[in-house]
């Protein structure tokens, strides 16, 4: 197996130091999204007491010229703490802190999509939007080859791997279970996990989360995933189509409802929202991956449980549609629906914001409205 050199270091030796007393001092790891819009970065500092709320964590800064976020001549960027979690790697009382990134002039960095998402979520808060996102990912060796696949060839065809059990059907369960436990410890709202259709591909689910909470918890779950994989010496890729050919791609299916959809008779509100989405398909495709739809064009082919990127469709229990209404929701007459279009490497802030703009704020077309004066 192709694993990193650092993963071969003796982890039992590390445990000896992790559990040393800290005499009231606290290690806080600041986490942020870099200039790629996909990668996460982190660095740590010491506070003289345990922060009880996010307000107790001071702002910090970093060199944006080293993260594709600033020029070297004006490189300082601000880290503004927005949500705090327990640290599953250094343990209590230490913290992980998710941050927004602001430029030198205090304006949001280009990949700080949380800033506008928060504005929209504040506008629509009375609709109480709930989200649950299903994050698919693929485990790779350090050489970029899918973890557990034959070095010179391919595994057997898809079929036995989805929710599979057995050494010949699933690869890397230790990583998956470690990530799950780490998220639970951290306070991330992880709600499940399963092996996916392509071997060495997995999924975890986060939610239900209300409003801006969805993006915060999914980004931290991603950070924890990458950090766990680092310990095991492998790589987790969110590429929407990591293997060409007759293999499933990776999405980030987004389940969504408002309060009126969750009430008796809510199906009519679900259908009304889907009708609005049907008229704004191009806009959503553009924001459902970091490259304006180019990544998703490799995945949304109409095959391998996907819809065609050029066509909008909806149906009950249809995994080949853009929007799936779960069968139970169709029977009950209320609940939620699933948007199956977001790519695995989508920004959850962009996805949830777009859904709210279309279904609650009734925006149309490919342009977005500026609500700064409202």
KEKE-3310 file (N, C-alpha, C; in steps of 0.2 Angstrom, whole numbers, plus 5000, padded with zeros to 4 digits):
npx = (5004:5002:5007:5010:5026:5026:5015:5020:5027:5029:5014:5011:5021:5018:5006:5010:5014:5003:4994:5000:4999:4993:4992:4982:4983:4978:4977:4973:4967:4966:4956:4954:4947:4956:4964:4960:4947:4943:4953:4959:4967:4977:4983:4990:4989:4992:4981:4978:4968:4954:4943:4926:4916:4913:4916:4927:4938:4952:4954:4965:4979:4986:4998:4993:4999:5004:4994:4987:4979:4983:4994:5012:5017:5007:5002:4995:4982:4966:4960:4944:4936:4922:4915:4916:4924:4927:4943:4948:4960:4971:4964:4953:4957:4957:4954:4946:4944:4934:4936:4932:4939:4946:4951:4965:4958:4947:4937:4928:4937:4940:4936:4929:4915:4906:4902:4892:4883:4879:4872:4861:4855:4851:4841:4831:4828:4816:4809:4815:4826:4831:4845:4853:4868:4876:4891:4902:4917:4934:4946:4963:4979:4996:5001:4992:4983:4968:4965:4968:4965:4970:4988:4992:4980:4962:4949:4935:4919:4907:4895:4896:4901:4894:4889:4895:4903:4917:4934:4937:4928:4927:4938:4948:4941:4944:4949:4937:4929:4937:4936:4922:4921:4929:4923:4911:4916:4921:4910:4904:4890:4888:4879:4879:4886:4893:4899:4902:4897:4908:4923:4933:4927:4918:4905:4899:4887:4880:4870:4853:4855:4853:4851:4866:4873:4875:4885:4896:4897:4900:4911:4920:4919:4925:4938:4942:4942:4952:4963:4962:4965:4978:4985:4984:4991:4986:4976:4961:4951:4940:4936:4925:4924:4934:4939:4940:4929:4919:4914:4907:4904:4907:4897:4888:4875:4861:4850:4835:4823:4810:4801:4787:4787:4789:4778:4761:4753:4764:4769:4765:4772:4784:4784:4781:4793:4802:4798:4802:4816:4817:4817:4828:4840:4853:4859:4861:4869:4881:4885:4887:4899:4917:4921:4912:4904:4911:4918:4908:4903:4910:4904:4890:4882:4871:4872:4877:4869:4866:4859:4857:4868:4864:4850:4835:4827:4815:4808:4799:4808:4818:4834:4841:4838:4838:4832:4826:4812:4810:4802:4795:4791:4783:4773:4769:4766:4772:4788:4804:4816:4828:4842:4852:4862:4874:4892:4905:4915:4909:4906:4898:4892:4889:4880:4869:4866:4862:4851:4842:4840:4833:4822:4816:4818:4814:4822:4826:4833:4851:4858:4862:4854:4857:4856:4861:4856:4845)
npy = (4994:5011:5023:5038:5044:5050:5044:5032:5034:5032:5031:5028:5034:5047:5048:5048:5061:5069:5068:5074:5086:5103:5114:5123:5131:5133:5125:5131:5128:5136:5136:5137:5141:5140:5149:5141:5138:5125:5118:5116:5125:5127:5133:5135:5142:5147:5150:5158:5153:5142:5145:5149:5152:5157:5171:5172:5169:5176:5187:5183:5182:5178:5173:5177:5177:5164:5156:5157:5169:5182:5196:5196:5208:5214:5205:5201:5193:5193:5182:5178:5171:5160:5148:5136:5121:5105:5098:5084:5079:5084:5084:5088:5102:5108:5117:5117:5129:5136:5148:5164:5172:5188:5201:5214:5226:5223:5217:5203:5188:5182:5168:5167:5162:5161:5173:5180:5170:5170:5182:5180:5169:5175:5183:5174:5168:5166:5156:5144:5135:5119:5108:5094:5086:5075:5069:5063:5054:5049:5037:5038:5031:5038:5039:5043:5033:5024:5019:5002:4997:4985:4986:4986:4986:4984:4983:4971:4973:4986:4984:4974:4983:4994:4999:4988:4973:4965:4960:4960:4968:4981:4995:5003:5005:5007:5021:5028:5025:5030:5044:5046:5045:5055:5066:5066:5067:5080:5088:5090:5089:5075:5062:5050:5036:5027:5014:5017:5016:5014:5005:5009:5021:5032:5038:5051:5059:5074:5083:5085:5102:5120:5134:5144:5135:5123:5124:5127:5116:5106:5110:5109:5095:5090:5095:5088:5075:5076:5077:5066:5056:5060:5055:5042:5041:5042:5049:5059:5062:5074:5075:5076:5066:5054:5043:5039:5031:5017:5020:5025:5043:5056:5064:5078:5076:5086:5088:5096:5107:5118:5125:5125:5115:5104:5102:5096:5092:5098:5094:5101:5113:5109:5104:5117:5123:5115:5118:5131:5129:5122:5131:5138:5131:5132:5142:5136:5125:5132:5136:5125:5118:5121:5127:5132:5123:5115:5104:5096:5093:5082:5072:5073:5064:5058:5045:5031:5034:5048:5063:5071:5085:5095:5095:5097:5088:5079:5068:5055:5045:5043:5041:5045:5058:5076:5081:5073:5066:5059:5042:5040:5053:5056:5048:5052:5065:5076:5084:5083:5087:5081:5088:5082:5087:5094:5094:5084:5092:5104:5120:5121:5133:5140:5132:5130:5144:5147:5139:5144:5157:5155:5147:5153:5167:5169:5172:5174:5169:5171:5180:5187:5194:5209:5212:5221:5233:5231)
npz = (5000:4996:5007:5017:5023:5035:5042:5046:5058:5075:5083:5096:5104:5102:5109:5122:5124:5121:5131:5142:5156:5155:5163:5164:5152:5135:5119:5103:5088:5073:5059:5041:5025:5010:4996:4985:4986:4990:4998:5015:5028:5042:5058:5074:5091:5108:5121:5137:5145:5144:5131:5132:5124:5106:5106:5115:5108:5101:5086:5073:5061:5045:5032:5017:5005:5004:5003:4991:4992:4993:4988:4989:4993:5001:5012:5023:5031:5039:5052:5057:5070:5069:5073:5086:5090:5099:5101:5093:5092:5099:5111:5125:5135:5123:5107:5091:5079:5068:5055:5047:5032:5030:5020:5019:5020:5027:5020:5014:5009:4992:4992:5003:5005:5015:5021:5013:5012:5026:5027:5019:5025:5037:5032:5029:5040:5047:5040:5044:5038:5036:5033:5026:5022:5011:5011:4999:4996:4991:4995:4993:4989:4993:4981:4973:4968:4969:4985:4990:4978:4965:4961:4948:4938:4940:4952:4954:4945:4949:4962:4973:4983:4988:5004:5009:5017:5022:5018:5005:4999:5005:5008:5020:5031:5045:5044:5041:5052:5062:5059:5060:5074:5079:5074:5081:5094:5093:5091:5079:5069:5064:5056:5051:5041:5027:5016:4999:4981:4972:4974:4988:4990:5000:5011:5021:5032:5036:5048:5054:5050:5054:5044:5043:5050:5043:5033:5041:5049:5040:5034:5044:5047:5035:5037:5048:5042:5033:5041:5049:5039:5036:5048:5045:5034:5021:5007:5006:4993:4986:4973:4960:4950:4952:4945:4929:4917:4919:4932:4948:4951:4963:4974:4983:4989:4994:5006:5010:5018:5023:5036:5033:5024:5031:5039:5040:5025:5018:5006:4994:4996:4994:4981:4975:4977:4970:4957:4956:4956:4944:4935:4936:4933:4927:4934:4946:4943:4940:4953:4960:4960:4962:4950:4941:4936:4928:4934:4938:4926:4922:4930:4930:4920:4917:4919:4930:4942:4941:4935:4919:4916:4908:4908:4918:4930:4940:4953:4962:4973:4963:4958:4947:4944:4945:4956:4970:4977:4992:4994:5006:5009:4999:5001:5014:5013:5017:5022:5016:5002:4990:4983:4970:4963:4968:4968:4975:4979:4981:4988:5003:5008:4997:4990:4999:5001:4987:4986:4995:4990:4978:4982:4993:4993:4980:4969:4951:4935:4931:4938:4954:4968:4977:4994:5003:5007:5014)
capx = (5000:5006:5006:5015:5031:5024:5011:5024:5030:5026:5009:5010:5025:5014:5001:5014:5015:4997:4991:5003:4995:4994:4992:4977:4984:4974:4979:4968:4969:4962:4955:4951:4947:4961:4962:4957:4940:4942:4958:4958:4973:4976:4988:4988:4991:4991:4977:4979:4962:4949:4937:4919:4912:4917:4918:4933:4944:4954:4956:4972:4981:4991:5001:4989:5003:5006:4988:4984:4974:4985:5000:5017:5018:5002:5000:4992:4974:4963:4956:4939:4933:4915:4912:4921:4923:4932:4949:4949:4967:4974:4959:4950:4952:4960:4949:4947:4940:4933:4937:4931:4945:4945:4957:4968:4953:4941:4932:4929:4942:4936:4934:4925:4908:4901:4900:4886:4878:4876:4867:4855:4852:4848:4835:4826:4828:4809:4807:4819:4828:4835:4849:4858:4872:4879:4898:4905:4924:4937:4952:4969:4986:5000:5003:4986:4979:4963:4967:4966:4965:4977:4993:4992:4973:4956:4945:4929:4914:4903:4890:4896:4904:4890:4887:4898:4906:4922:4940:4937:4923:4928:4945:4949:4935:4948:4949:4930:4926:4940:4933:4916:4922:4932:4917:4906:4920:4922:4903:4901:4883:4888:4873:4879:4892:4892:4903:4899:4896:4914:4927:4937:4923:4914:4901:4897:4881:4880:4864:4851:4858:4849:4854:4873:4876:4876:4892:4901:4899:4902:4918:4924:4920:4930:4945:4944:4943:4959:4968:4963:4969:4985:4988:4984:4995:4982:4973:4954:4949:4933:4935:4918:4925:4941:4941:4936:4926:4912:4914:4903:4907:4906:4893:4887:4868:4859:4843:4832:4816:4808:4796:4781:4787:4789:4771:4756:4752:4770:4771:4763:4777:4790:4783:4782:4801:4805:4796:4806:4822:4817:4818:4835:4845:4859:4862:4863:4875:4887:4888:4887:4906:4921:4924:4907:4900:4916:4919:4901:4901:4913:4900:4883:4882:4865:4874:4880:4865:4866:4855:4861:4870:4860:4843:4832:4822:4813:4804:4799:4813:4822:4841:4843:4834:4841:4829:4823:4808:4810:4796:4791:4789:4778:4767:4766:4763:4776:4795:4810:4818:4835:4845:4857:4867:4880:4898:4908:4919:4906:4906:4891:4889:4887:4875:4864:4864:4858:4844:4837:4839:4829:4816:4812:4818:4811:4826:4826:4839:4858:4861:4860:4852:4861:4852:4865:4853:4838)
capy = (5000:5017:5027:5043:5042:5052:5039:5026:5036:5028:5035:5027:5038:5053:5048:5050:5069:5072:5067:5078:5091:5109:5119:5129:5134:5129:5125:5133:5127:5140:5132:5142:5139:5144:5152:5136:5137:5118:5116:5119:5126:5127:5134:5134:5146:5146:5155:5157:5150:5139:5149:5146:5154:5160:5177:5172:5167:5182:5187:5182:5183:5173:5175:5175:5175:5157:5152:5160:5173:5189:5197:5196:5215:5216:5198:5199:5192:5192:5176:5180:5165:5160:5143:5132:5114:5102:5096:5077:5076:5086:5082:5093:5107:5111:5118:5118:5135:5138:5155:5167:5176:5195:5205:5219:5231:5220:5214:5195:5186:5179:5161:5167:5162:5161:5180:5182:5165:5172:5187:5177:5165:5179:5186:5169:5164:5164:5149:5139:5130:5113:5105:5088:5085:5068:5070:5057:5055:5043:5037:5037:5031:5044:5040:5045:5028:5022:5015:4995:4994:4982:4991:4986:4984:4986:4978:4969:4978:4989:4979:4971:4987:4998:4996:4981:4971:4960:4963:4960:4973:4988:4997:5009:5006:5010:5028:5030:5024:5035:5050:5047:5046:5061:5071:5065:5071:5087:5091:5090:5085:5070:5058:5043:5035:5021:5013:5019:5011:5013:5003:5014:5027:5032:5044:5053:5063:5079:5087:5091:5109:5125:5140:5144:5130:5118:5125:5127:5109:5101:5111:5106:5088:5089:5096:5082:5070:5076:5077:5059:5053:5062:5051:5035:5041:5041:5055:5059:5067:5076:5076:5073:5060:5053:5038:5039:5025:5014:5020:5031:5049:5058:5070:5080:5077:5091:5087:5103:5108:5123:5123:5124:5109:5099:5102:5092:5096:5102:5092:5107:5118:5105:5104:5124:5124:5111:5121:5137:5126:5120:5137:5141:5126:5134:5146:5131:5121:5136:5137:5118:5116:5127:5129:5135:5117:5111:5098:5092:5090:5075:5068:5073:5062:5054:5038:5031:5037:5055:5066:5075:5091:5100:5094:5097:5083:5078:5062:5052:5039:5043:5043:5048:5064:5081:5082:5067:5066:5052:5039:5041:5060:5056:5045:5056:5072:5082:5082:5086:5084:5080:5090:5077:5090:5097:5090:5082:5097:5110:5124:5121:5139:5142:5128:5132:5150:5147:5136:5149:5163:5153:5144:5157:5174:5169:5175:5171:5171:5169:5185:5187:5201:5212:5214:5225:5239:5229)
capz = (5000:4996:5012:5018:5027:5042:5045:5049:5064:5081:5086:5104:5107:5102:5115:5129:5125:5120:5138:5147:5158:5151:5168:5162:5145:5130:5112:5099:5081:5068:5052:5036:5018:5006:4990:4980:4988:4991:5003:5021:5031:5050:5063:5082:5096:5115:5125:5144:5148:5140:5129:5134:5118:5101:5108:5119:5104:5097:5079:5071:5054:5042:5026:5012:4999:5004:5002:4985:4994:4993:4985:4994:4996:5006:5012:5030:5030:5045:5053:5061:5072:5069:5076:5089:5091:5103:5097:5094:5090:5105:5117:5130:5134:5117:5103:5084:5078:5060:5054:5040:5030:5028:5017:5023:5021:5031:5015:5013:5004:4987:4993:5009:5003:5021:5022:5010:5015:5032:5026:5016:5030:5042:5029:5028:5046:5049:5036:5047:5033:5038:5028:5028:5016:5011:5008:4996:4995:4989:4998:4988:4992:4992:4974:4969:4965:4974:4991:4990:4971:4963:4958:4940:4936:4943:4955:4950:4943:4955:4964:4980:4987:4992:5011:5009:5022:5020:5016:4998:4997:5007:5010:5024:5036:5051:5043:5041:5059:5066:5057:5063:5082:5080:5073:5087:5100:5091:5092:5073:5068:5059:5058:5048:5036:5023:5010:4993:4975:4969:4980:4991:4990:5006:5012:5028:5032:5042:5048:5051:5053:5052:5041:5042:5053:5039:5030:5046:5052:5035:5033:5050:5046:5030:5040:5052:5038:5030:5047:5051:5034:5037:5053:5042:5028:5014:5005:5004:4988:4985:4966:4958:4946:4952:4941:4922:4915:4922:4940:4950:4953:4970:4975:4990:4989:4999:5008:5012:5020:5027:5042:5030:5020:5036:5042:5037:5018:5015:4999:4990:4996:4991:4973:4972:4977:4964:4951:4955:4955:4937:4930:4937:4933:4925:4939:4952:4941:4940:4959:4963:4960:4962:4943:4937:4932:4924:4937:4938:4919:4922:4934:4929:4913:4916:4920:4937:4947:4940:4930:4914:4918:4904:4909:4925:4931:4947:4953:4968:4973:4957:4959:4941:4943:4948:4962:4972:4983:4995:4994:5012:5009:4994:5005:5020:5010:5019:5024:5013:4996:4990:4977:4969:4958:4970:4967:4981:4981:4982:4994:5006:5009:4990:4989:5003:4999:4981:4987:4998:4985:4973:4984:4998:4991:4974:4963:4945:4931:4933:4942:4961:4971:4983:4999:5008:5010:5017)
cpx = (5004:5004:5011:5020:5029:5019:5014:5028:5026:5020:5008:5015:5022:5009:5004:5014:5008:4993:4995:4999:4997:4994:4988:4978:4980:4977:4973:4970:4964:4962:4951:4951:4952:4959:4959:4950:4938:4947:4956:4965:4972:4983:4986:4992:4989:4987:4978:4974:4958:4944:4930:4914:4916:4920:4925:4939:4946:4955:4963:4973:4985:4993:4997:4993:5005:5000:4984:4978:4976:4992:5005:5018:5013:4998:4996:4984:4972:4959:4951:4935:4925:4912:4918:4919:4928:4937:4950:4956:4972:4970:4958:4956:4953:4954:4951:4942:4940:4933:4934:4938:4943:4952:4959:4963:4947:4936:4933:4933:4937:4933:4930:4918:4903:4898:4893:4880:4875:4871:4860:4851:4848:4841:4830:4825:4821:4806:4810:4821:4833:4839:4852:4862:4876:4886:4901:4913:4928:4944:4958:4975:4990:5002:4997:4981:4974:4966:4964:4965:4971:4982:4993:4985:4968:4953:4939:4924:4910:4897:4890:4899:4900:4887:4890:4902:4911:4928:4941:4932:4924:4935:4945:4944:4938:4947:4942:4928:4930:4938:4927:4917:4925:4927:4913:4910:4920:4915:4900:4895:4883:4883:4874:4885:4890:4897:4899:4900:4903:4919:4932:4934:4919:4910:4900:4891:4882:4873:4859:4854:4853:4853:4862:4877:4878:4883:4897:4903:4902:4910:4923:4925:4925:4937:4947:4945:4950:4964:4968:4967:4976:4988:4988:4989:4992:4979:4965:4953:4942:4932:4929:4919:4932:4944:4937:4934:4920:4913:4910:4907:4906:4902:4892:4879:4866:4851:4841:4825:4815:4803:4789:4781:4787:4782:4766:4754:4758:4772:4770:4769:4783:4790:4784:4790:4804:4804:4800:4813:4823:4819:4824:4841:4852:4863:4865:4869:4881:4889:4889:4894:4910:4923:4918:4903:4905:4918:4913:4900:4904:4908:4893:4882:4875:4866:4876:4876:4865:4861:4860:4862:4866:4852:4841:4827:4820:4808:4804:4804:4817:4829:4845:4841:4839:4838:4825:4818:4808:4803:4792:4788:4783:4771:4764:4763:4767:4783:4800:4811:4826:4838:4852:4863:4873:4886:4901:4912:4916:4907:4899:4888:4886:4880:4868:4861:4859:4851:4839:4836:4833:4822:4812:4812:4816:4815:4825:4832:4846:4861:4858:4858:4856:4856:4855:4861:4846:4839)
cpy = (5006:5022:5032:5041:5044:5047:5033:5028:5033:5032:5034:5032:5045:5054:5050:5058:5072:5073:5071:5084:5098:5115:5125:5132:5129:5130:5126:5132:5131:5137:5137:5139:5143:5146:5148:5136:5129:5116:5120:5120:5127:5130:5135:5140:5144:5152:5153:5154:5147:5144:5145:5147:5157:5167:5178:5170:5173:5181:5185:5183:5178:5176:5173:5174:5168:5153:5154:5165:5181:5190:5197:5203:5217:5209:5196:5198:5191:5185:5178:5173:5166:5154:5138:5125:5111:5099:5088:5074:5078:5085:5089:5095:5111:5112:5118:5124:5137:5146:5158:5171:5182:5197:5210:5225:5229:5217:5207:5193:5182:5172:5161:5168:5162:5168:5182:5176:5167:5177:5184:5173:5169:5182:5181:5165:5162:5158:5143:5133:5125:5110:5099:5087:5079:5069:5064:5059:5049:5043:5035:5035:5037:5045:5042:5040:5026:5017:5008:4993:4990:4987:4991:4983:4987:4981:4976:4974:4980:4984:4977:4977:4992:4995:4989:4980:4965:4964:4964:4965:4980:4989:5003:5010:5009:5018:5031:5030:5029:5042:5051:5048:5053:5067:5071:5069:5078:5091:5093:5086:5080:5065:5051:5042:5028:5020:5014:5014:5009:5010:5008:5021:5027:5038:5045:5058:5068:5083:5083:5097:5114:5131:5139:5138:5124:5118:5124:5120:5104:5103:5109:5098:5086:5090:5090:5076:5070:5075:5069:5055:5054:5057:5044:5035:5040:5048:5054:5064:5068:5077:5072:5067:5058:5047:5038:5032:5023:5014:5026:5037:5050:5065:5073:5082:5081:5090:5094:5103:5115:5121:5121:5117:5103:5098:5098:5096:5099:5100:5097:5112:5115:5106:5112:5125:5121:5115:5128:5135:5124:5125:5141:5136:5128:5138:5141:5127:5125:5136:5130:5114:5122:5130:5130:5129:5113:5104:5094:5090:5083:5070:5067:5071:5059:5046:5038:5035:5045:5057:5069:5082:5097:5100:5094:5092:5082:5072:5059:5045:5038:5045:5045:5054:5070:5082:5076:5068:5059:5049:5040:5048:5060:5053:5049:5062:5078:5079:5086:5084:5084:5083:5086:5080:5092:5092:5089:5088:5104:5114:5124:5127:5141:5138:5130:5139:5150:5144:5140:5155:5161:5151:5148:5164:5175:5173:5171:5173:5169:5174:5185:5194:5203:5214:5218:5230:5237:5227)
cpz = (5000:5001:5013:5023:5035:5046:5048:5056:5070:5084:5094:5107:5107:5108:5121:5130:5125:5127:5143:5149:5155:5156:5166:5156:5140:5123:5107:5092:5076:5061:5048:5029:5014:5000:4984:4981:4990:4997:5009:5024:5039:5053:5070:5086:5103:5118:5133:5148:5142:5138:5130:5128:5112:5102:5112:5115:5100:5090:5078:5064:5052:5035:5020:5005:4998:5003:4996:4987:4994:4990:4991:4997:5001:5008:5018:5029:5037:5046:5059:5064:5072:5072:5080:5091:5096:5099:5098:5094:5097:5112:5121:5134:5127:5112:5095:5083:5070:5060:5047:5039:5028:5025:5021:5024:5024:5026:5015:5007:4998:4988:5000:5007:5009:5022:5019:5012:5021:5032:5023:5021:5036:5039:5029:5034:5048:5045:5039:5043:5037:5032:5031:5022:5017:5007:5006:4995:4993:4992:4993:4992:4990:4985:4970:4966:4971:4979:4990:4984:4970:4960:4951:4938:4940:4947:4951:4949:4949:4956:4971:4985:4991:4998:5012:5016:5020:5017:5009:4995:4999:5009:5014:5029:5043:5050:5044:5049:5064:5065:5060:5071:5083:5079:5079:5093:5099:5092:5085:5072:5063:5061:5054:5043:5033:5018:5004:4987:4973:4975:4982:4991:4996:5006:5019:5027:5038:5042:5053:5054:5050:5050:5040:5045:5049:5036:5035:5048:5046:5033:5038:5049:5040:5033:5044:5048:5035:5035:5049:5046:5034:5042:5050:5036:5021:5013:5004:4999:4987:4977:4964:4953:4946:4948:4934:4921:4918:4929:4942:4952:4960:4970:4982:4990:4995:5000:5011:5013:5023:5032:5038:5026:5025:5040:5037:5030:5015:5008:4994:4990:4993:4983:4971:4972:4971:4958:4950:4953:4947:4933:4931:4937:4932:4930:4945:4949:4941:4947:4963:4963:4960:4955:4939:4933:4928:4927:4937:4931:4918:4925:4932:4921:4911:4917:4928:4942:4947:4935:4925:4916:4914:4904:4916:4925:4939:4947:4960:4968:4967:4958:4953:4939:4947:4955:4964:4978:4986:4995:5000:5012:5004:4997:5010:5018:5013:5021:5020:5006:4995:4983:4976:4965:4961:4970:4974:4983:4981:4988:4997:5007:5002:4989:4993:5002:4993:4982:4990:4994:4980:4976:4989:4995:4983:4968:4957:4941:4934:4937:4949:4964:4977:4988:5004:5011:5013:5024)
residu = (UNK:UNK:UNK:UNK:UNK:UNK:UNK:UNK:UNK:UNK:UNK:UNK:UNK:UNK:UNK:UNK:UNK:UNK:UNK:UNK:UNK:UNK:UNK:UNK:UNK:UNK:UNK:UNK:UNK:UNK:UNK:UNK:UNK:UNK:UNK:UNK:UNK:UNK:UNK:UNK:UNK:UNK:UNK:UNK:UNK:UNK:UNK:UNK:UNK:UNK:UNK:UNK:UNK:UNK:UNK:UNK:UNK:UNK:UNK:UNK:UNK:UNK:UNK:UNK:UNK:UNK:UNK:UNK:UNK:UNK:UNK:UNK:UNK:UNK:UNK:UNK:UNK:UNK:UNK:UNK:UNK:UNK:UNK:UNK:UNK:UNK:UNK:UNK:UNK:UNK:UNK:UNK:UNK:UNK:UNK:UNK:UNK:UNK:UNK:UNK:UNK:UNK:UNK:UNK:UNK:UNK:UNK:UNK:UNK:UNK:UNK:UNK:UNK:UNK:UNK:UNK:UNK:UNK:UNK:UNK:UNK:UNK:UNK:UNK:UNK:UNK:UNK:UNK:UNK:UNK:UNK:UNK:UNK:UNK:UNK:UNK:UNK:UNK:UNK:UNK:UNK:UNK:UNK:UNK:UNK:UNK:UNK:UNK:UNK:UNK:UNK:UNK:UNK:UNK:UNK:UNK:UNK:UNK:UNK:UNK:UNK:UNK:UNK:UNK:UNK:UNK:UNK:UNK:UNK:UNK:UNK:UNK:UNK:UNK:UNK:UNK:UNK:UNK:UNK:UNK:UNK:UNK:UNK:UNK:UNK:UNK:UNK:UNK:UNK:UNK:UNK:UNK:UNK:UNK:UNK:UNK:UNK:UNK:UNK:UNK:UNK:UNK:UNK:UNK:UNK:UNK:UNK:UNK:UNK:UNK:UNK:UNK:UNK:UNK:UNK:UNK:UNK:UNK:UNK:UNK:UNK:UNK:UNK:UNK:UNK:UNK:UNK:UNK:UNK:UNK:UNK:UNK:UNK:UNK:UNK:UNK:UNK:UNK:UNK:UNK:UNK:UNK:UNK:UNK:UNK:UNK:UNK:UNK:UNK:UNK:UNK:UNK:UNK:UNK:UNK:UNK:UNK:UNK:UNK:UNK:UNK:UNK:UNK:UNK:UNK:UNK:UNK:UNK:UNK:UNK:UNK:UNK:UNK:UNK:UNK:UNK:UNK:UNK:UNK:UNK:UNK:UNK:UNK:UNK:UNK:UNK:UNK:UNK:UNK:UNK:UNK:UNK:UNK:UNK:UNK:UNK:UNK:UNK:UNK:UNK:UNK:UNK:UNK:UNK:UNK:UNK:UNK:UNK:UNK:UNK:UNK:UNK:UNK:UNK:UNK:UNK:UNK:UNK:UNK:UNK:UNK:UNK:UNK:UNK:UNK:UNK:UNK:UNK:UNK:UNK:UNK:UNK:UNK:UNK:UNK:UNK:UNK:UNK:UNK:UNK:UNK:UNK:UNK:UNK:UNK:UNK:UNK:UNK:UNK:UNK:UNK:UNK:UNK:UNK:UNK:UNK:UNK:UNK:UNK:UNK:UNK:UNK:UNK:UNK:UNK:UNK:UNK:UNK:UNK:UNK:UNK:UNK:UNK:UNK)
# end
